[in-house]
């Protein structure tokens, strides 16, 4: 007994187009045709098609099926690679599921970087977005230290977050004076932040350009001015190793040189 293409498709829960595709790839041999010109598939085709389906169910790519189908050694190698790939996929899915659960638990926006989920609702939208960019640029240890900074709150935080672009001189000077002590403490504890490219991964110049561009879009002129004023006031007083101070100066000179080119 034999089957037509459509009958074989129904028998194997596949489609006529899939069977034709397997013929085209050389995975399934063409059957003989009956006197009326129609294809007549036999048991060997049924077995082969089920074999292909089984390998596809396991996740073996179509491009590999031809080389492993009748070669036990190649099958074992393919299965070992598949086992490794599936392990990676499972780990990625478990990580994603864990982070989804955390997002739900803390009511955090969906684009919150994983290191900042539990403190996301205490951060401004601009700060969350900046940390999202940082998460793709910095090594995990650096992100952990940034998280410790972002987890702190101060009475002036909301005022800085809501500072209008046309804020007057007195307001800017007052806020810069208020944030200076905290900035000084953080920089003395984490002097690498003076030259933050030291802890970046990937292309440092592109990363630095991304940060500068992002900050200029996320924060208005008055907010950036307040930060700059605070930094100018604390830098000369920082109790940090000479190497860190020299590294910062070299960093600034390099940035100026890059902008000039």
N, C-alpha and C positions, 0 to 999 in steps of 0.2 A: 504493500500500500504506500502511496505517496501523497504529498500535499502540494497545493499551489502556494504561491508567495503569500497571498492573503491568509490562507489557512495556516501556514507556518507561523505567520505573525500573530494570529489569534491564539494558536497553541502555546506560544512562548511569551505571551503578554507583551509583545513588542509591536513595531509598526513596519509596514512595507518599506517605507523610506529608510528605516534603520537597517533592514536587511540589505537593501540596495547599497547603502553606505558601506556596510561590511564587505560586500562584494568588491566595491571600488577600492577599498583599502587592502584587499587581498587576504582578509581574515576568514572569509567564508567562500568556499569554492562555488563556482557556478554549477547548477545541476544540469542534467541532460533535459532536452525538451521532448515533449511528446509529439506525436504525429500532427496534432493540431497547432503546434508551435508554442504551447504553454509550458512553463517550467514545471518540473516534477521533482520535488524535494523528497529525500529519503531519510532514514533513521540517522545516517551519519551527519546529515545537515542539522537535524534536530539536536543531536548530541553536541555538535560543534557550537551551535548557537547558544545552547544552555551553558556550555563551558565559557563562552565569551561573556555571557550575562553574569555568570558567577564571579569571574575575575573583575568585571566592572563593579559589581556589588561590593567587592572587597576594596575597591578603590584603585585598582591597577589601571594606569592610563592606556587608552587604546593604542598609543604609539609603542607600548611595551608588550602588548599581548602577543604579537606575532613572534617575538623572540623567546618568550617564556612558555608558550602553550605546551610544547612537547619536550621541553628541556628541564628536567628535574632540578638540576643545579641552578639554572637561571631562575626557576620558580622560587627556590629557597632564598636566593639573593634579593629577588624582587619583594618577597614577603618580609624579609628583614628590614629592607628600606621602607616598606609600607608601614611596618610596625613602628619604626622610628618616627615617620611622618605623622602617623596617627597619634603617637604620644605627644608630639609637639602641638598638634591641633587640639587635643584634649586639654593640655595645660593652658593653651591660649583661651579656650572656651571657659575653663574653670576660673581663670583670672578675670575674664570679662563678666562672668556671672557674679563673682565676688564684688566687683566694682559697681555693677548695676544694683546689687543689694545695698551697698554703701550709699550710693546716690539716692536711693529711695529712703533709706533710714535717716539720712541727714537733710533730705529735701534740697539737695544741691542741684544746680543747673547741669544739664546733660553734658556740656562741654568742659566741665571742671576737670583740671588735670588730676590724675589719680592721687598724687601726694597731698592734695589740698582739699579732698572731699569733705572731711570732717570739720573743716573751718570755713568752708565756702560761703555759708550764709553770713559770716562775720566780715567777709571781705567785700570791698566795693566791686562793682562790675568791671571797672578798669583794671584793678589789681588782679582779679580772677583771669581776665583776658591776658594780662602780661605774664602771669604764671603759666598759663596755657602755652604761650610761646616759649617761655623758659624751659618747660618740660621737654621740649624737643631739641633743646640746645645744650643743656647741662647734664653732667653726670649725676647719678642718684645721690651721692653724698652732698653735693652742692644744693640740690633741691631740698634735701632734708634740713639743711641749715637755713635755707630761705623760708621753709615752712615754719621753723621755730620763730623766725622774725614776724611772719605774717600772722602767727597765732596770738601775738601780743596785741592788746588794745590800749589806746590812750584817749584821754578826754578830748583831744583836738582832732582825732582821726576823722570824724564825720565832717567837721568844718573844712578840713583840707580836701576831703572827697567832694564836697559840695561847693568849693571855692569858685566863684565866678571869674570869668576871664578878665573882666574889667575891675577886679578887686583893687582897692586903693592901696597906697604905699604903706599906710599905717598897719593895715591888716596883713599885708605880705610880710612886713618886718616882724610883727608880733608872732605870726605862725612860724616863721623861720627860727626865731628865738626859742619857741616852744619845742620844736622837733629836734633842735640841735643836740640836746643831751642824750636823747635816745639814739640818734644817728651816731654820735661819738661812741656810745657804749657798744653798739653793734659792730662798728668798723674796727674797734680795738679788739673785740672778741673774734672777728672774722676778717682780718686784714686782706685776705685774698679778694674780697669784694671790691677793693680799690682798683684792681686790674682784673675784672671778672672773666676775661677770656682765658685765664689760667685754668679754669675748671670746665671749659667748653669741650664738647665733642664735635667731631666733624670739621667743616671749613670755618675757621675762626673769623676771618674777615667777613664772610657772608653772614655769620651768626651775629657779629657785632652790628653790621648794617641793619639786620632785621630788628634787633633790639632798639636801635636808635629810631628807625622808622616807626616802629610800633609805639614807642613812648610818645613820639610827637603827635600821633593820631589819638592815642587814648587819653592823654592829659592835656589840659589847656595851658596857655602861656603863663598864666598866673601860678598854677600848681608847679610847673617846672621851675619857675623863677624862685618860688619858696624853697624848693629842694636845693637848688643851686646856691642860694644865699646861706642856707644852713650848712652845706658842705664847705663853702669857702670859710665860714667862721670856725669850723671845728678842725679842718685839716691841719693847720699849723700846731694844734694842741694835742694831736693824736699820740698816744703812748704806744707806738708800734715799733718793731724792729726796723733798722735802717734799710735792710734788704727790701722790705715791703714798701717803704716810702720811695725807694729808688725804682722799684718795679712800677709803681704808679706813675712816676714822672716819665719813665720810658714809654709807658702805655699811652700817656697823653701826647707825647711827642710823635709816636707812631701814628696815632689817630690824626694828628694835624698834617703829618706828611701824606697820609693816604687821601685826606680831603683835598690836598693841594695837587695831587696827581690826576 
